[in-house]
């Protein structure tokens, strides 16, 4: 398999080991080997959307990692021989930023300032959020920022998105799970800041309609072992 390495600084030892085990990287890769934490993997997906990726953990938690340095040799052998599963995970598309694998966050551009947002699903207004903002999360991102904000843990196989208010002022503003086929619209009543996967950001003017829906592109994750999703959740 032709591959390219996407690594965070300080990963030289692992990068050298990959090259020794897998051969020389290719300028026209069929797969990406991401070396680092979850942020590195999310950046790799933003840079190479849709290409299969093996996430090699080299961070504090690396929740999304498939393998660590200790299991690297076995992992490379399985990838080279085709003994792996390709897990396809849904992404969130918006009209303002690149596709999100984890989440899109709408918040105030000023820290500790309340923002008001109207939220619609398939044309029906479901909430008027007053608080720090809102997180729209994929199943993959449900164990990231969304979970920290009180959002639900969602199995990666589920075809849904979650909408979670951030520090809402109203008691009635609570997380809601919607089908991934839904059209979600968010309209800020003040200037806002949008961020995708904690990596890309943009300013959003007051009154601009932010449209979110299922992306036609799937993240393709190379999986070489049984699922251990809840094993990692128990470590949090």
C-alpha positions in Angstrom: 0.0 0.0 0.0 1.3 3.4 -0.9 1.2 5.7 2.1 2.1 9.1 3.5 3.0 10.0 7.1 1.2 12.8 8.8 3.0 13.4 12.1 3.1 15.8 15.0 6.5 17.4 16.0 8.5 15.1 18.2 7.4 11.9 16.5 10.7 11.2 14.7 11.4 7.9 16.4 8.0 6.4 15.4 8.2 7.9 11.9 11.6 6.3 11.4 10.2 3.0 12.6 7.2 3.2 10.1 9.6 3.8 7.2 11.7 0.8 8.2 8.6 -1.4 8.5 6.5 -0.1 5.6 9.1 1.2 3.1 9.4 4.6 1.6 6.4 6.9 1.7 4.7 7.9 -1.6 3.9 11.3 -3.0 0.6 9.8 -4.3 -0.6 7.9 -1.2 -3.5 5.4 -1.0 -3.5 5.7 2.8 -2.3 8.1 5.6 -0.4 7.0 8.7 -1.3 9.6 11.3 1.2 9.8 14.2 0.2 11.8 17.3 -2.9 12.5 19.3 -6.5 13.1 18.3 -5.7 16.6 17.1 -3.1 15.3 14.7 -5.6 12.7 13.3 -8.3 15.4 12.9 -5.8 17.6 11.0 -4.9 14.6 8.8 -8.6 14.1 8.0 -9.0 17.8 7.1 -5.9 17.7 4.9 -6.7 14.3 3.2 -10.5 13.8 3.4 -11.7 10.4 2.4 -8.3 8.7 2.3 -8.0 5.6 4.6 -6.1 6.4 7.8 -4.3 4.4 10.4 -4.2 6.4 13.6 -1.0 5.7 15.6 -1.3 7.1 19.0 1.6 9.2 20.3 -0.3 11.6 22.7 -1.6 11.8 26.2 -4.8 9.9 25.5 -5.1 9.5 21.8 -8.7 8.4 22.2 -9.2 7.8 18.4 -5.9 5.9 18.0 -6.0 2.3 16.6 -2.5 1.3 17.8 0.4 2.6 19.9 4.1 2.4 19.3 4.3 -1.0 21.0 1.9 -2.6 18.5 3.2 -0.8 15.5 5.1 -3.7 13.9 2.1 -6.0 14.0 -0.2 -3.2 12.7 2.1 -2.5 9.7 2.2 -6.2 8.8 -1.6 -6.4 8.9 -2.0 -3.3 6.7 0.6 -4.5 4.2 -1.1 -7.9 3.9 -4.6 -6.4 3.8 -5.7 -8.0 7.1 -7.7 -5.0 8.4 -11.2 -3.6 8.4 -12.1 -0.2 6.9 -14.4 1.6 9.2 -16.4 4.3 7.6 -17.7 7.1 9.9 -20.1 9.9 9.0 -19.0 13.6 8.9 -20.8 16.9 9.2 -20.9 19.4 6.4 -21.6 23.1 6.8 -21.8 26.1 4.5 -19.0 27.9 6.4 -16.1 25.5 7.1 -14.6 22.2 6.0 -16.4 19.0 6.9 -16.2 18.0 10.6 -15.3 14.5 11.8 -15.9 15.4 15.4 -18.0 18.5 15.7 -18.8 22.1 14.7 -19.0 24.6 17.6 -20.8 28.0 17.4 -19.9 30.3 20.3 -19.4 34.0 21.2 -16.1 35.4 19.8 -15.6 37.1 23.3 -14.8 34.8 26.3 -17.5 34.6 29.0 -20.0 36.5 26.9 -23.5 35.0 26.3 -24.7 34.4 22.8 -28.2 33.8 21.5 -28.8 31.3 18.8 -32.0 30.0 17.0 -31.8 26.3 16.2 -33.9 24.7 13.5 -34.2 21.0 12.4 -35.9 20.4 9.1 -37.5 23.8 9.2 -38.9 23.5 12.8 -37.5 25.7 15.5 -36.4 23.4 18.3 -34.6 25.8 20.6 -33.6 29.4 21.3 -30.3 28.9 23.0 -28.9 31.5 25.4 -25.5 30.6 26.8 -21.9 30.0 25.7 -23.0 28.4 22.4 -23.9 25.1 20.8 -22.0 21.9 19.7 -23.3 19.8 16.8 -21.5 16.5 17.0 -21.1 13.3 15.0 -21.0 9.9 16.7 -17.2 10.0 16.5 -17.1 13.4 18.2 -19.6 12.4 20.9 -16.8 11.4 23.3 -14.9 14.6 22.8 -16.0 18.2 23.5 -19.7 17.3 23.3 -19.4 14.7 26.1 -17.6 17.3 28.3 -20.5 19.6 27.7 -23.0 17.0 28.8 -23.9 15.6 25.4 -24.7 11.9 24.9 -22.2 9.1 24.2 -23.2 7.7 20.8 -22.0 4.5 19.2 -20.0 5.2 16.1 -22.3 3.0 14.0 -25.3 5.2 14.7 -26.5 7.4 11.9 -27.3 10.5 13.9 -26.0 13.9 15.1 -26.3 15.4 18.5 -27.1 19.1 19.2 -25.8 20.1 22.7 -26.1 23.6 24.2 -23.0 25.0 25.9 -23.7 26.2 29.5 -27.3 27.1 28.6 -29.2 29.8 30.7 -32.5 28.0 30.3 -33.2 24.8 32.1 -35.2 23.6 29.1 -32.2 23.7 26.8 -30.9 20.2 26.7 -29.0 18.0 24.2 -31.1 16.4 21.4 -30.2 13.6 19.0 -31.5 13.9 15.4 -31.2 11.7 12.3 -28.1 12.3 10.2 -30.4 13.0 7.2 -31.7 16.1 9.0 -31.1 19.7 7.9 -29.9 21.7 10.8 -29.9 25.5 10.7 -28.4 27.8 13.3 -28.8 31.5 13.2 -26.8 33.7 15.7 -28.4 36.8 17.0 -25.0 38.3 17.6 -21.7 38.0 15.8 -20.3 34.5 16.5 -17.2 32.3 16.1 -17.4 28.9 14.4 -14.8 26.1 14.9 -14.6 22.7 13.2 -12.8 19.9 15.1 -10.9 22.5 17.1 -8.7 23.1 14.1 -10.3 25.5 11.6 -12.2 28.7 12.7 -14.2 31.6 11.1 -16.2 34.6 12.1 -19.9 34.4 11.6 -21.9 37.7 11.2 -25.1 38.3 13.1 -28.1 36.8 11.3 -26.2 34.5 9.0 -27.8 31.1 8.5 -25.4 28.3 9.2 -26.6 25.1 7.5 -25.4 21.7 8.6 -26.1 18.3 7.0 -24.6 14.9 6.4 -21.5 15.1 4.3 -21.3 12.8 1.3 -17.7 12.0 2.3 -17.0 9.4 4.9 -13.9 9.2 7.1 -12.2 5.9 6.4 -10.4 4.5 9.4 -8.1 1.5 9.2 -9.0 -0.9 12.0 -6.8 -3.8 12.8 -8.3 -5.0 16.1 -11.6 -5.6 17.8 -13.6 -2.6 18.9 -12.5 -1.3 22.2 -14.5 1.9 22.3 -15.9 1.5 25.7 -12.5 0.3 27.1 -11.2 3.8 26.4 -14.3 5.5 27.6 -13.8 3.8 31.0 -10.3 5.4 31.2 -11.7 8.9 31.0 
